Amino acid sequence: MEREEKGEIIFNIDVMLAKRKMSLTELSQRVGITLANMSILKTGKAKAIRIGTLAALCEALDCQPGDLLEYRKE
């Protein structure tokens, strides 16, 4: 069965970085992933994210997953 409506998941990493006054470089170091991969997440070009990476982002930014992720209908 095919789904009619599709949406997308938006990463609000830039919003949380601004709230925490943190650079993308600092966040990538705290999370332990490359700056290139962090940029892919930030720009929304990622196709997947590991739960461990999401947990590390939440730890580094002192937030909940819902603060970072948003669902938008097309």
PDB file of N, H, CA, C and O in Angstrom:
ATOM      1  N   MET A   1       0.847  -1.184   0.000  1.00  0.00           N
ATOM      2  CA  MET A   1       0.000   0.000   0.000  1.00  0.00           C
ATOM      3  C   MET A   1       0.895   1.251   0.000  1.00  0.00           C
ATOM      4  O   MET A   1       1.785   1.387   0.840  1.00  0.00           O
ATOM      5  N   GLU A   2       0.652   2.133  -0.925  1.00  0.00           N
ATOM      6  H   GLU A   2      -0.071   2.023  -1.607  1.00  0.00           H
ATOM      7  CA  GLU A   2       1.456   3.333  -1.045  1.00  0.00           C
ATOM      8  C   GLU A   2       0.846   4.480  -0.243  1.00  0.00           C
ATOM      9  O   GLU A   2      -0.372   4.659  -0.210  1.00  0.00           O
ATOM     10  N   ARG A   3       1.706   5.238   0.390  1.00  0.00           N
ATOM     11  H   ARG A   3       2.695   5.092   0.364  1.00  0.00           H
ATOM     12  CA  ARG A   3       1.245   6.390   1.170  1.00  0.00           C
ATOM     13  C   ARG A   3       1.082   7.583   0.249  1.00  0.00           C
ATOM     14  O   ARG A   3       1.944   7.863  -0.584  1.00  0.00           O
ATOM     15  N   GLU A   4      -0.022   8.277   0.404  1.00  0.00           N
ATOM     16  H   GLU A   4      -0.722   8.050   1.081  1.00  0.00           H
ATOM     17  CA  GLU A   4      -0.294   9.430  -0.453  1.00  0.00           C
ATOM     18  C   GLU A   4       0.515  10.659  -0.047  1.00  0.00           C
ATOM     19  O   GLU A   4       1.179  11.282  -0.875  1.00  0.00           O
ATOM     20  N   GLU A   5       0.451  10.995   1.227  1.00  0.00           N
ATOM     21  H   GLU A   5      -0.088  10.489   1.900  1.00  0.00           H
ATOM     22  CA  GLU A   5       1.139  12.190   1.692  1.00  0.00           C
ATOM     23  C   GLU A   5       2.504  11.826   2.237  1.00  0.00           C
ATOM     24  O   GLU A   5       2.667  10.838   2.953  1.00  0.00           O
ATOM     25  N   LYS A   6       3.472  12.639   1.885  1.00  0.00           N
ATOM     26  H   LYS A   6       3.340  13.442   1.303  1.00  0.00           H
ATOM     27  CA  LYS A   6       4.813  12.463   2.428  1.00  0.00           C
ATOM     28  C   LYS A   6       5.225  13.767   3.069  1.00  0.00           C
ATOM     29  O   LYS A   6       4.858  14.851   2.615  1.00  0.00           O
ATOM     30  N   GLY A   7       5.976  13.644   4.105  1.00  0.00           N
ATOM     31  H   GLY A   7       6.274  12.764   4.473  1.00  0.00           H
ATOM     32  CA  GLY A   7       6.499  14.818   4.772  1.00  0.00           C
ATOM     33  C   GLY A   7       7.996  14.664   4.915  1.00  0.00           C
ATOM     34  O   GLY A   7       8.606  13.773   4.325  1.00  0.00           O
ATOM     35  N   GLU A   8       8.567  15.527   5.692  1.00  0.00           N
ATOM     36  H   GLU A   8       8.072  16.251   6.172  1.00  0.00           H
ATOM     37  CA  GLU A   8       9.999  15.454   5.919  1.00  0.00           C
ATOM     38  C   GLU A   8      10.322  15.786   7.367  1.00  0.00           C
ATOM     39  O   GLU A   8       9.575  16.488   8.049  1.00  0.00           O
ATOM     40  N   ILE A   9      11.439  15.271   7.808  1.00  0.00           N
ATOM     41  H   ILE A   9      12.046  14.701   7.254  1.00  0.00           H
ATOM     42  CA  ILE A   9      11.937  15.573   9.138  1.00  0.00           C
ATOM     43  C   ILE A   9      12.969  16.681   8.999  1.00  0.00           C
ATOM     44  O   ILE A   9      13.917  16.562   8.223  1.00  0.00           O
ATOM     45  N   ILE A  10      12.785  17.742   9.744  1.00  0.00           N
ATOM     46  H   ILE A  10      12.015  17.839  10.374  1.00  0.00           H
ATOM     47  CA  ILE A  10      13.687  18.892   9.739  1.00  0.00           C
ATOM     48  C   ILE A  10      14.533  18.840  11.001  1.00  0.00           C
ATOM     49  O   ILE A  10      14.008  18.652  12.098  1.00  0.00           O
ATOM     50  N   PHE A  11      15.852  19.009  10.845  1.00  0.00           N
ATOM     51  H   PHE A  11      16.279  19.162   9.954  1.00  0.00           H
ATOM     52  CA  PHE A  11      16.749  19.102  11.993  1.00  0.00           C
ATOM     53  C   PHE A  11      16.915  20.566  12.363  1.00  0.00           C
ATOM     54  O   PHE A  11      17.344  21.376  11.542  1.00  0.00           O
ATOM     55  N   ASN A  12      16.578  20.897  13.587  1.00  0.00           N
ATOM     56  H   ASN A  12      16.230  20.239  14.254  1.00  0.00           H
ATOM     57  CA  ASN A  12      16.690  22.274  14.067  1.00  0.00           C
ATOM     58  C   ASN A  12      17.971  22.478  14.878  1.00  0.00           C
ATOM     59  O   ASN A  12      17.963  23.125  15.926  1.00  0.00           O
ATOM     60  N   ILE A  13      19.059  21.920  14.376  1.00  0.00           N
ATOM     61  H   ILE A  13      19.065  21.395  13.525  1.00  0.00           H
ATOM     62  CA  ILE A  13      20.332  22.034  15.082  1.00  0.00           C
ATOM     63  C   ILE A  13      20.779  23.482  15.152  1.00  0.00           C
ATOM     64  O   ILE A  13      21.307  23.916  16.177  1.00  0.00           O
ATOM     65  N   ASP A  14      20.578  24.238  14.079  1.00  0.00           N
ATOM     66  H   ASP A  14      20.150  23.886  13.247  1.00  0.00           H
ATOM     67  CA  ASP A  14      21.010  25.634  14.065  1.00  0.00           C
ATOM     68  C   ASP A  14      20.286  26.458  15.129  1.00  0.00           C
ATOM     69  O   ASP A  14      20.875  27.353  15.736  1.00  0.00           O
ATOM     70  N   VAL A  15      19.013  26.153  15.352  1.00  0.00           N
ATOM     71  H   VAL A  15      18.535  25.426  14.859  1.00  0.00           H
ATOM     72  CA  VAL A  15      18.237  26.857  16.384  1.00  0.00           C
ATOM     73  C   VAL A  15      18.819  26.574  17.763  1.00  0.00           C
ATOM     74  O   VAL A  15      18.996  27.483  18.574  1.00  0.00           O
ATOM     75  N   MET A  16      19.117  25.290  18.022  1.00  0.00           N
ATOM     76  H   MET A  16      18.974  24.552  17.363  1.00  0.00           H
ATOM     77  CA  MET A  16      19.666  24.924  19.327  1.00  0.00           C
ATOM     78  C   MET A  16      21.075  25.474  19.514  1.00  0.00           C
ATOM     79  O   MET A  16      21.445  25.858  20.623  1.00  0.00           O
ATOM     80  N   LEU A  17      21.866  25.515  18.440  1.00  0.00           N
ATOM     81  H   LEU A  17      21.565  25.203  17.539  1.00  0.00           H
ATOM     82  CA  LEU A  17      23.209  26.096  18.538  1.00  0.00           C
ATOM     83  C   LEU A  17      23.123  27.570  18.928  1.00  0.00           C
ATOM     84  O   LEU A  17      23.895  28.040  19.765  1.00  0.00           O
ATOM     85  N   ALA A  18      22.201  28.287  18.334  1.00  0.00           N
ATOM     86  H   ALA A  18      21.574  27.905  17.655  1.00  0.00           H
ATOM     87  CA  ALA A  18      22.030  29.709  18.654  1.00  0.00           C
ATOM     88  C   ALA A  18      21.589  29.883  20.107  1.00  0.00           C
ATOM     89  O   ALA A  18      22.085  30.767  20.806  1.00  0.00           O
ATOM     90  N   LYS A  19      20.658  29.042  20.562  1.00  0.00           N
ATOM     91  H   LYS A  19      20.256  28.324  19.995  1.00  0.00           H
ATOM     92  CA  LYS A  19      20.187  29.138  21.944  1.00  0.00           C
ATOM     93  C   LYS A  19      21.302  28.847  22.941  1.00  0.00           C
ATOM     94  O   LYS A  19      21.353  29.440  24.019  1.00  0.00           O
ATOM     95  N   ARG A  20      22.194  27.932  22.574  1.00  0.00           N
ATOM     96  H   ARG A  20      22.154  27.451  21.699  1.00  0.00           H
ATOM     97  CA  ARG A  20      23.283  27.533  23.475  1.00  0.00           C
ATOM     98  C   ARG A  20      24.560  28.340  23.247  1.00  0.00           C
ATOM     99  O   ARG A  20      25.553  28.161  23.953  1.00  0.00           O
ATOM    100  N   LYS A  21      24.524  29.234  22.249  1.00  0.00           N
ATOM    101  H   LYS A  21      23.718  29.380  21.675  1.00  0.00           H
ATOM    102  CA  LYS A  21      25.698  30.047  21.896  1.00  0.00           C
ATOM    103  C   LYS A  21      26.919  29.146  21.674  1.00  0.00           C
ATOM    104  O   LYS A  21      27.986  29.355  22.251  1.00  0.00           O
ATOM    105  N   MET A  22      26.722  28.142  20.821  1.00  0.00           N
ATOM    106  H   MET A  22      25.855  27.973  20.353  1.00  0.00           H
ATOM    107  CA  MET A  22      27.751  27.150  20.546  1.00  0.00           C
ATOM    108  C   MET A  22      28.007  27.105  19.045  1.00  0.00           C
ATOM    109  O   MET A  22      27.082  27.282  18.251  1.00  0.00           O
ATOM    110  N   SER A  23      29.239  26.872  18.657  1.00  0.00           N
ATOM    111  H   SER A  23      29.990  26.728  19.301  1.00  0.00           H
ATOM    112  CA  SER A  23      29.572  26.755  17.231  1.00  0.00           C
ATOM    113  C   SER A  23      29.345  25.318  16.762  1.00  0.00           C
ATOM    114  O   SER A  23      29.298  24.385  17.564  1.00  0.00           O
ATOM    115  N   LEU A  24      29.207  25.167  15.458  1.00  0.00           N
ATOM    116  H   LEU A  24      29.246  25.925  14.807  1.00  0.00           H
ATOM    117  CA  LEU A  24      29.044  23.839  14.877  1.00  0.00           C
ATOM    118  C   LEU A  24      30.300  23.001  15.131  1.00  0.00           C
ATOM    119  O   LEU A  24      30.211  21.795  15.363  1.00  0.00           O
ATOM    120  N   THR A  25      31.457  23.642  15.086  1.00  0.00           N
ATOM    121  H   THR A  25      31.529  24.621  14.898  1.00  0.00           H
ATOM    122  CA  THR A  25      32.718  22.945  15.351  1.00  0.00           C
ATOM    123  C   THR A  25      32.744  22.409  16.770  1.00  0.00           C
ATOM    124  O   THR A  25      33.114  21.256  16.988  1.00  0.00           O
ATOM    125  N   GLU A  26      32.357  23.228  17.738  1.00  0.00           N
ATOM    126  H   GLU A  26      32.056  24.165  17.561  1.00  0.00           H
ATOM    127  CA  GLU A  26      32.333  22.790  19.133  1.00  0.00           C
ATOM    128  C   GLU A  26      31.354  21.630  19.319  1.00  0.00           C
ATOM    129  O   GLU A  26      31.654  20.664  20.021  1.00  0.00           O
ATOM    130  N   LEU A  27      30.192  21.731  18.693  1.00  0.00           N
ATOM    131  H   LEU A  27      29.948  22.516  18.123  1.00  0.00           H
ATOM    132  CA  LEU A  27      29.203  20.660  18.808  1.00  0.00           C
ATOM    133  C   LEU A  27      29.736  19.356  18.215  1.00  0.00           C
ATOM    134  O   LEU A  27      29.573  18.292  18.812  1.00  0.00           O
ATOM    135  N   SER A  28      30.369  19.434  17.051  1.00  0.00           N
ATOM    136  H   SER A  28      30.502  20.298  16.566  1.00  0.00           H
ATOM    137  CA  SER A  28      30.896  18.214  16.424  1.00  0.00           C
ATOM    138  C   SER A  28      31.957  17.567  17.311  1.00  0.00           C
ATOM    139  O   SER A  28      32.037  16.341  17.379  1.00  0.00           O
ATOM    140  N   GLN A  29      32.765  18.370  17.985  1.00  0.00           N
ATOM    141  H   GLN A  29      32.700  19.367  17.929  1.00  0.00           H
ATOM    142  CA  GLN A  29      33.778  17.831  18.895  1.00  0.00           C
ATOM    143  C   GLN A  29      33.131  17.180  20.114  1.00  0.00           C
ATOM    144  O   GLN A  29      33.562  16.112  20.547  1.00  0.00           O
ATOM    145  N   ARG A  30      32.113  17.806  20.664  1.00  0.00           N
ATOM    146  H   ARG A  30      31.763  18.674  20.312  1.00  0.00           H
ATOM    147  CA  ARG A  30      31.428  17.244  21.836  1.00  0.00           C
ATOM    148  C   ARG A  30      30.698  15.943  21.510  1.00  0.00           C
ATOM    149  O   ARG A  30      30.654  15.021  22.325  1.00  0.00           O
ATOM    150  N   VAL A  31      30.125  15.882  20.305  1.00  0.00           N
ATOM    151  H   VAL A  31      30.160  16.630  19.643  1.00  0.00           H
ATOM    152  CA  VAL A  31      29.351  14.712  19.901  1.00  0.00           C
ATOM    153  C   VAL A  31      30.269  13.595  19.402  1.00  0.00           C
ATOM    154  O   VAL A  31      29.938  12.414  19.512  1.00  0.00           O
ATOM    155  N   GLY A  32      31.418  13.977  18.857  1.00  0.00           N
ATOM    156  H   GLY A  32      31.687  14.936  18.768  1.00  0.00           H
ATOM    157  CA  GLY A  32      32.362  12.988  18.363  1.00  0.00           C
ATOM    158  C   GLY A  32      32.116  12.557  16.930  1.00  0.00           C
ATOM    159  O   GLY A  32      32.426  11.427  16.554  1.00  0.00           O
ATOM    160  N   ILE A  33      31.552  13.467  16.121  1.00  0.00           N
ATOM    161  H   ILE A  33      31.300  14.385  16.426  1.00  0.00           H
ATOM    162  CA  ILE A  33      31.415  13.196  14.688  1.00  0.00           C
ATOM    163  C   ILE A  33      32.107  14.320  13.921  1.00  0.00           C
ATOM    164  O   ILE A  33      32.324  15.410  14.450  1.00  0.00           O
ATOM    165  N   THR A  34      32.444  14.039  12.682  1.00  0.00           N
ATOM    166  H   THR A  34      32.268  13.154  12.251  1.00  0.00           H
ATOM    167  CA  THR A  34      33.196  15.020  11.899  1.00  0.00           C
ATOM    168  C   THR A  34      32.356  16.270  11.632  1.00  0.00           C
ATOM    169  O   THR A  34      31.126  16.236  11.651  1.00  0.00           O
ATOM    170  N   LEU A  35      33.054  17.351  11.387  1.00  0.00           N
ATOM    171  H   LEU A  35      34.054  17.378  11.372  1.00  0.00           H
ATOM    172  CA  LEU A  35      32.372  18.607  11.053  1.00  0.00           C
ATOM    173  C   LEU A  35      31.575  18.441   9.761  1.00  0.00           C
ATOM    174  O   LEU A  35      30.490  19.006   9.627  1.00  0.00           O
ATOM    175  N   ALA A  36      32.102  17.676   8.819  1.00  0.00           N
ATOM    176  H   ALA A  36      32.984  17.217   8.928  1.00  0.00           H
ATOM    177  CA  ALA A  36      31.394  17.432   7.552  1.00  0.00           C
ATOM    178  C   ALA A  36      30.061  16.720   7.811  1.00  0.00           C
ATOM    179  O   ALA A  36      29.033  17.110   7.257  1.00  0.00           O
ATOM    180  N   ASN A  37      30.076  15.684   8.649  1.00  0.00           N
ATOM    181  H   ASN A  37      30.911  15.367   9.099  1.00  0.00           H
ATOM    182  CA  ASN A  37      28.835  14.965   8.951  1.00  0.00           C
ATOM    183  C   ASN A  37      27.873  15.833   9.762  1.00  0.00           C
ATOM    184  O   ASN A  37      26.658  15.737   9.590  1.00  0.00           O
ATOM    185  N   MET A  38      28.401  16.668  10.631  1.00  0.00           N
ATOM    186  H   MET A  38      29.388  16.747  10.771  1.00  0.00           H
ATOM    187  CA  MET A  38      27.543  17.577  11.400  1.00  0.00           C
ATOM    188  C   MET A  38      26.876  18.577  10.451  1.00  0.00           C
ATOM    189  O   MET A  38      25.705  18.913  10.628  1.00  0.00           O
ATOM    190  N   SER A  39      27.607  19.044   9.461  1.00  0.00           N
ATOM    191  H   SER A  39      28.558  18.771   9.317  1.00  0.00           H
ATOM    192  CA  SER A  39      27.044  19.970   8.473  1.00  0.00           C
ATOM    193  C   SER A  39      25.918  19.310   7.681  1.00  0.00           C
ATOM    194  O   SER A  39      24.912  19.949   7.371  1.00  0.00           O
ATOM    195  N   ILE A  40      26.092  18.017   7.351  1.00  0.00           N
ATOM    196  H   ILE A  40      26.909  17.498   7.602  1.00  0.00           H
ATOM    197  CA  ILE A  40      25.048  17.276   6.635  1.00  0.00           C
ATOM    198  C   ILE A  40      23.781  17.203   7.480  1.00  0.00           C
ATOM    199  O   ILE A  40      22.674  17.360   6.964  1.00  0.00           O
ATOM    200  N   LEU A  41      23.945  16.966   8.778  1.00  0.00           N
ATOM    201  H   LEU A  41      24.844  16.838   9.197  1.00  0.00           H
ATOM    202  CA  LEU A  41      22.778  16.946   9.670  1.00  0.00           C
ATOM    203  C   LEU A  41      22.126  18.316   9.742  1.00  0.00           C
ATOM    204  O   LEU A  41      20.904  18.439   9.647  1.00  0.00           O
ATOM    205  N   LYS A  42      22.943  19.340   9.911  1.00  0.00           N
ATOM    206  H   LYS A  42      23.935  19.241   9.989  1.00  0.00           H
ATOM    207  CA  LYS A  42      22.440  20.703  10.086  1.00  0.00           C
ATOM    208  C   LYS A  42      21.671  21.196   8.868  1.00  0.00           C
ATOM    209  O   LYS A  42      20.662  21.889   9.003  1.00  0.00           O
ATOM    210  N   THR A  43      22.146  20.839   7.681  1.00  0.00           N
ATOM    211  H   THR A  43      22.966  20.276   7.571  1.00  0.00           H
ATOM    212  CA  THR A  43      21.503  21.323   6.456  1.00  0.00           C
ATOM    213  C   THR A  43      20.327  20.460   6.027  1.00  0.00           C
ATOM    214  O   THR A  43      19.648  20.776   5.050  1.00  0.00           O
ATOM    215  N   GLY A  44      20.079  19.365   6.756  1.00  0.00           N
ATOM    216  H   GLY A  44      20.630  19.108   7.550  1.00  0.00           H
ATOM    217  CA  GLY A  44      18.944  18.513   6.439  1.00  0.00           C
ATOM    218  C   GLY A  44      19.185  17.550   5.297  1.00  0.00           C
ATOM    219  O   GLY A  44      18.233  16.989   4.755  1.00  0.00           O
ATOM    220  N   LYS A  45      20.437  17.347   4.921  1.00  0.00           N
ATOM    221  H   LYS A  45      21.210  17.804   5.361  1.00  0.00           H
ATOM    222  CA  LYS A  45      20.748  16.454   3.813  1.00  0.00           C
ATOM    223  C   LYS A  45      20.956  15.010   4.256  1.00  0.00           C
ATOM    224  O   LYS A  45      21.156  14.128   3.422  1.00  0.00           O
ATOM    225  N   ALA A  46      20.909  14.765   5.565  1.00  0.00           N
ATOM    226  H   ALA A  46      20.746  15.481   6.243  1.00  0.00           H
ATOM    227  CA  ALA A  46      21.101  13.409   6.085  1.00  0.00           C
ATOM    228  C   ALA A  46      19.891  12.546   5.752  1.00  0.00           C
ATOM    229  O   ALA A  46      18.752  13.009   5.806  1.00  0.00           O
ATOM    230  N   LYS A  47      20.146  11.298   5.411  1.00  0.00           N
ATOM    231  H   LYS A  47      21.072  10.922   5.367  1.00  0.00           H
ATOM    232  CA  LYS A  47      19.074  10.346   5.122  1.00  0.00           C
ATOM    233  C   LYS A  47      18.716   9.538   6.367  1.00  0.00           C
ATOM    234  O   LYS A  47      17.635   8.954   6.442  1.00  0.00           O
ATOM    235  N   ALA A  48      19.616   9.504   7.334  1.00  0.00           N
ATOM    236  H   ALA A  48      20.494   9.978   7.273  1.00  0.00           H
ATOM    237  CA  ALA A  48      19.399   8.731   8.558  1.00  0.00           C
ATOM    238  C   ALA A  48      20.272   9.296   9.673  1.00  0.00           C
ATOM    239  O   ALA A  48      21.233  10.023   9.422  1.00  0.00           O
ATOM    240  N   ILE A  49      19.922   8.948  10.903  1.00  0.00           N
ATOM    241  H   ILE A  49      19.141   8.357  11.107  1.00  0.00           H
ATOM    242  CA  ILE A  49      20.741   9.326  12.051  1.00  0.00           C
ATOM    243  C   ILE A  49      20.675   8.177  13.050  1.00  0.00           C
ATOM    244  O   ILE A  49      19.612   7.602  13.284  1.00  0.00           O
ATOM    245  N   ARG A  50      21.795   7.858  13.619  1.00  0.00           N
ATOM    246  H   ARG A  50      22.659   8.324  13.429  1.00  0.00           H
ATOM    247  CA  ARG A  50      21.836   6.805  14.633  1.00  0.00           C
ATOM    248  C   ARG A  50      21.256   7.342  15.928  1.00  0.00           C
ATOM    249  O   ARG A  50      21.405   8.517  16.265  1.00  0.00           O
ATOM    250  N   ILE A  51      20.593   6.448  16.641  1.00  0.00           N
ATOM    251  H   ILE A  51      20.472   5.494  16.368  1.00  0.00           H
ATOM    252  CA  ILE A  51      20.010   6.822  17.933  1.00  0.00           C
ATOM    253  C   ILE A  51      21.112   7.305  18.878  1.00  0.00           C
ATOM    254  O   ILE A  51      20.907   8.250  19.640  1.00  0.00           O
ATOM    255  N   GLY A  52      22.259   6.667  18.830  1.00  0.00           N
ATOM    256  H   GLY A  52      22.425   5.899  18.211  1.00  0.00           H
ATOM    257  CA  GLY A  52      23.387   7.081  19.668  1.00  0.00           C
ATOM    258  C   GLY A  52      23.850   8.493  19.354  1.00  0.00           C
ATOM    259  O   GLY A  52      24.214   9.246  20.257  1.00  0.00           O
ATOM    260  N   THR A  53      23.837   8.855  18.071  1.00  0.00           N
ATOM    261  H   THR A  53      23.542   8.243  17.338  1.00  0.00           H
ATOM    262  CA  THR A  53      24.213  10.211  17.673  1.00  0.00           C
ATOM    263  C   THR A  53      23.169  11.212  18.144  1.00  0.00           C
ATOM    264  O   THR A  53      23.513  12.299  18.609  1.00  0.00           O
ATOM    265  N   LEU A  54      21.902  10.855  18.026  1.00  0.00           N
ATOM    266  H   LEU A  54      21.622   9.972  17.648  1.00  0.00           H
ATOM    267  CA  LEU A  54      20.830  11.722  18.512  1.00  0.00           C
ATOM    268  C   LEU A  54      20.956  11.928  20.017  1.00  0.00           C
ATOM    269  O   LEU A  54      20.790  13.043  20.512  1.00  0.00           O
ATOM    270  N   ALA A  55      21.249  10.858  20.737  1.00  0.00           N
ATOM    271  H   ALA A  55      21.385   9.952  20.335  1.00  0.00           H
ATOM    272  CA  ALA A  55      21.435  10.962  22.189  1.00  0.00           C
ATOM    273  C   ALA A  55      22.629  11.854  22.526  1.00  0.00           C
ATOM    274  O   ALA A  55      22.562  12.654  23.459  1.00  0.00           O
ATOM    275  N   ALA A  56      23.713  11.720  21.776  1.00  0.00           N
ATOM    276  H   ALA A  56      23.767  11.070  21.018  1.00  0.00           H
ATOM    277  CA  ALA A  56      24.897  12.556  22.006  1.00  0.00           C
ATOM    278  C   ALA A  56      24.601  14.024  21.715  1.00  0.00           C
ATOM    279  O   ALA A  56      25.081  14.909  22.424  1.00  0.00           O
ATOM    280  N   LEU A  57      23.811  14.284  20.671  1.00  0.00           N
ATOM    281  H   LEU A  57      23.421  13.566  20.094  1.00  0.00           H
ATOM    282  CA  LEU A  57      23.407  15.663  20.373  1.00  0.00           C
ATOM    283  C   LEU A  57      22.584  16.236  21.524  1.00  0.00           C
ATOM    284  O   LEU A  57      22.791  17.377  21.939  1.00  0.00           O
ATOM    285  N   CYS A  58      21.659  15.444  22.029  1.00  0.00           N
ATOM    286  H   CYS A  58      21.491  14.518  21.692  1.00  0.00           H
ATOM    287  CA  CYS A  58      20.815  15.897  23.148  1.00  0.00           C
ATOM    288  C   CYS A  58      21.660  16.170  24.387  1.00  0.00           C
ATOM    289  O   CYS A  58      21.417  17.138  25.107  1.00  0.00           O
ATOM    290  N   GLU A  59      22.644  15.322  24.633  1.00  0.00           N
ATOM    291  H   GLU A  59      22.841  14.535  24.048  1.00  0.00           H
ATOM    292  CA  GLU A  59      23.539  15.518  25.781  1.00  0.00           C
ATOM    293  C   GLU A  59      24.338  16.809  25.627  1.00  0.00           C
ATOM    294  O   GLU A  59      24.415  17.617  26.554  1.00  0.00           O
ATOM    295  N   ALA A  60      24.929  16.994  24.452  1.00  0.00           N
ATOM    296  H   ALA A  60      24.867  16.338  23.699  1.00  0.00           H
ATOM    297  CA  ALA A  60      25.777  18.166  24.204  1.00  0.00           C
ATOM    298  C   ALA A  60      24.986  19.467  24.234  1.00  0.00           C
ATOM    299  O   ALA A  60      25.493  20.496  24.678  1.00  0.00           O
ATOM    300  N   LEU A  61      23.744  19.420  23.763  1.00  0.00           N
ATOM    301  H   LEU A  61      23.331  18.584  23.402  1.00  0.00           H
ATOM    302  CA  LEU A  61      22.922  20.631  23.681  1.00  0.00           C
ATOM    303  C   LEU A  61      21.951  20.769  24.852  1.00  0.00           C
ATOM    304  O   LEU A  61      21.197  21.740  24.923  1.00  0.00           O
ATOM    305  N   ASP A  62      21.967  19.806  25.763  1.00  0.00           N
ATOM    306  H   ASP A  62      22.579  19.018  25.705  1.00  0.00           H
ATOM    307  CA  ASP A  62      21.077  19.807  26.932  1.00  0.00           C
ATOM    308  C   ASP A  62      19.628  20.019  26.492  1.00  0.00           C
ATOM    309  O   ASP A  62      18.965  20.971  26.902  1.00  0.00           O
ATOM    310  N   CYS A  63      19.156  19.093  25.638  1.00  0.00           N
ATOM    311  H   CYS A  63      19.695  18.320  25.304  1.00  0.00           H
ATOM    312  CA  CYS A  63      17.803  19.211  25.106  1.00  0.00           C
ATOM    313  C   CYS A  63      17.186  17.841  24.927  1.00  0.00           C
ATOM    314  O   CYS A  63      17.819  16.825  25.213  1.00  0.00           O
ATOM    315  N   GLN A  64      15.963  17.811  24.458  1.00  0.00           N
ATOM    316  H   GLN A  64      15.448  18.636  24.226  1.00  0.00           H
ATOM    317  CA  GLN A  64      15.233  16.591  24.156  1.00  0.00           C
ATOM    318  C   GLN A  64      15.220  16.386  22.635  1.00  0.00           C
ATOM    319  O   GLN A  64      15.375  17.350  21.885  1.00  0.00           O
ATOM    320  N   PRO A  65      15.036  15.130  22.167  1.00  0.00           N
ATOM    321  CA  PRO A  65      14.991  14.889  20.722  1.00  0.00           C
ATOM    322  C   PRO A  65      13.969  15.777  19.994  1.00  0.00           C
ATOM    323  O   PRO A  65      14.215  16.211  18.869  1.00  0.00           O
ATOM    324  N   GLY A  66      12.843  16.041  20.629  1.00  0.00           N
ATOM    325  H   GLY A  66      12.644  15.688  21.543  1.00  0.00           H
ATOM    326  CA  GLY A  66      11.819  16.887  20.018  1.00  0.00           C
ATOM    327  C   GLY A  66      12.253  18.331  19.831  1.00  0.00           C
ATOM    328  O   GLY A  66      11.656  19.063  19.042  1.00  0.00           O
ATOM    329  N   ASP A  67      13.293  18.747  20.554  1.00  0.00           N
ATOM    330  H   ASP A  67      13.778  18.152  21.195  1.00  0.00           H
ATOM    331  CA  ASP A  67      13.836  20.096  20.358  1.00  0.00           C
ATOM    332  C   ASP A  67      14.646  20.166  19.064  1.00  0.00           C
ATOM    333  O   ASP A  67      14.805  21.239  18.482  1.00  0.00           O
ATOM    334  N   LEU A  68      15.154  19.025  18.622  1.00  0.00           N
ATOM    335  H   LEU A  68      15.025  18.153  19.095  1.00  0.00           H
ATOM    336  CA  LEU A  68      16.007  18.976  17.445  1.00  0.00           C
ATOM    337  C   LEU A  68      15.265  18.572  16.180  1.00  0.00           C
ATOM    338  O   LEU A  68      15.651  18.976  15.083  1.00  0.00           O
ATOM    339  N   LEU A  69      14.210  17.785  16.318  1.00  0.00           N
ATOM    340  H   LEU A  69      13.897  17.457  17.209  1.00  0.00           H
ATOM    341  CA  LEU A  69      13.508  17.227  15.173  1.00  0.00           C
ATOM    342  C   LEU A  69      12.110  17.797  15.028  1.00  0.00           C
ATOM    343  O   LEU A  69      11.391  17.995  16.007  1.00  0.00           O
ATOM    344  N   GLU A  70      11.744  18.056  13.780  1.00  0.00           N
ATOM    345  H   GLU A  70      12.328  17.895  12.985  1.00  0.00           H
ATOM    346  CA  GLU A  70      10.407  18.587  13.492  1.00  0.00           C
ATOM    347  C   GLU A  70       9.877  17.895  12.256  1.00  0.00           C
ATOM    348  O   GLU A  70      10.622  17.696  11.297  1.00  0.00           O
ATOM    349  N   TYR A  71       8.604  17.521  12.253  1.00  0.00           N
ATOM    350  H   TYR A  71       7.998  17.683  13.032  1.00  0.00           H
ATOM    351  CA  TYR A  71       7.968  16.899  11.091  1.00  0.00           C
ATOM    352  C   TYR A  71       7.175  17.960  10.341  1.00  0.00           C
ATOM    353  O   TYR A  71       6.385  18.691  10.938  1.00  0.00           O
ATOM    354  N   ARG A  72       7.388  18.042   9.025  1.00  0.00           N
ATOM    355  H   ARG A  72       8.030  17.448   8.540  1.00  0.00           H
ATOM    356  CA  ARG A  72       6.628  18.969   8.192  1.00  0.00           C
ATOM    357  C   ARG A  72       6.005  18.209   7.036  1.00  0.00           C
ATOM    358  O   ARG A  72       6.675  17.437   6.350  1.00  0.00           O
ATOM    359  N   LYS A  73       4.709  18.437   6.827  1.00  0.00           N
ATOM    360  H   LYS A  73       4.164  19.063   7.384  1.00  0.00           H
ATOM    361  CA  LYS A  73       4.030  17.844   5.678  1.00  0.00           C
ATOM    362  C   LYS A  73       4.429  18.604   4.429  1.00  0.00           C
ATOM    363  O   LYS A  73       4.723  19.799   4.472  1.00  0.00           O
ATOM    364  N   GLU A  74       4.434  17.879   3.306  1.00  0.00           N
ATOM    365  H   GLU A  74       4.196  16.909   3.271  1.00  0.00           H
ATOM    366  CA  GLU A  74       4.752  18.540   2.030  1.00  0.00           C
ATOM    367  C   GLU A  74       3.611  19.419   1.580  1.00  0.00           C
ATOM    368  O   GLU A  74       3.698  20.054   0.529  1.00  0.00           O
TER     369      GLU A  74
END
